[in-house]
Amino acid sequence: MTVRIPLAAPDITKAEIDAATAVLRTSQLSLGPELEAFEAALAKYHGVDHAVAVSSGTAGLHLALLVLGVGEGDEVILPSFAFIAVANVVLQVRATPVFVDIEPVTLNLDPALVEQAITPQTRAILVVHTFGVPADMDAFAEIARRHRVRIIEDACEALGAQFGDSPSTRRAGSFGDLAVFGFYPNKQITTGEGGAVLCRNPAHARRLRSLRNQGRNPDRMCMGADARGCREASGWLEHIEPGYNYRLAELACALGRVQLSRLERILALRDAVAGRYDALLANVPGLEPPPRELPRRVISWFVYAVRLPIGSSRERVQSELALQGIATGCYFSPIHLQPAWRGHASAARPLPVTQAVAPRMLALPFFNRMTANQQQEVADALKQAVSLPR
Ligand SMILES: Cc1ncc(COP(=O)(O)O)c(C=O)c1O
């Protein structure tokens, strides 16, 4: 069956197409003015000093760990109810992932359990703002201060989310030592593939710029409009440390810059889609919609993931919807239960909330331009599928 209603869909307007086309009319396809403009806009939006664009959210997480010096013998606390990249990068720097359980409502790391899991080896807490619901950053900041550990925010799913008491709320991504965003096409804004790391410390920013660019000396890199003319004369073939190619191309940056400029509208569209689902799915016996109003939080809708009635077969519901061309997603399969992690020492700790919640989660089609008719179709199909005899 072909997919008629996809799980996610990018929202590309003429403005993005024009910006990308304009890049193609130049001869500067990397490390140019679009990179500078996108980074400056990201930093300004979050009220932080530095934004460093990279080739993916995963690359950003990897660099964030490296910049904090996390390595062999260190422990990093993180959720298992998350996208697998968060754990892979911890292994890639040879540190030990310590999975901690989540709160049942926000689905974010439970601060009390995080504090219990801290040991002398703990170097960092990787706080994921799951599904765009901001985590309790006051609690994590306090834990970090008390135990002298670092905070990396994984805000890949949470561009535009806010936490704190009004009027001094702050955006997700402006709290941690470093914060990471991802711009895969299912995200609030997309660059195709891409990501960014935000930070306040200039030394961190400098190191990020070096590591993403093969360890080149960022002070010897011409950037922006000047880059092409002076590249040969600058330190292009001078490397001050081993690095990576985690650069983000100009085309992607142009796309990101325009998408970011439309963010308020995008967030409003997504909020409206979530509101319509809430209304359509109210009163389905046993079905739990995602939280909508949470104290001290402004949600940035990434996915609309419901909890199916206890005892209903998610596999069956999914295949009933698939038969009607409606895509759904099992967000998330706990990392510690994934085949790749079987037998791994980090996967041994039981996580009762994660294990109870995850099998019930079903992400429904969710994208900016979703029509009321499409949502009605999804709601009707879902209601019918959950009411089938077990
Ligand atoms: C919470 C979280 N972290 C990290 C990533 C990785 O981002 P990317 O796919 O851009 O590497 C994702 C992507 O889905 C994510 O949702």
The ligand as an ORCA input file, in Angstrom:
! r2SCAN-3c Opt
* xyz 0 1
  C      16.744     13.606     20.202
  C      17.575     13.458     18.954
  N      18.908     13.494     19.072
  C      19.703     13.358     17.999
  C      19.192     13.196     16.737
  C      20.120     12.990     15.585
  O      19.992     13.954     14.618
  P      20.460     13.652     13.089
  O      19.472     12.679     12.532
  O      20.404     14.990     12.456
  O      21.823     13.106     13.164
  C      17.800     13.136     16.572
  C      17.231     12.946     15.233
  O      16.170     12.486     15.009
  C      16.967     13.262     17.707
  O      15.626     13.200     17.612
*
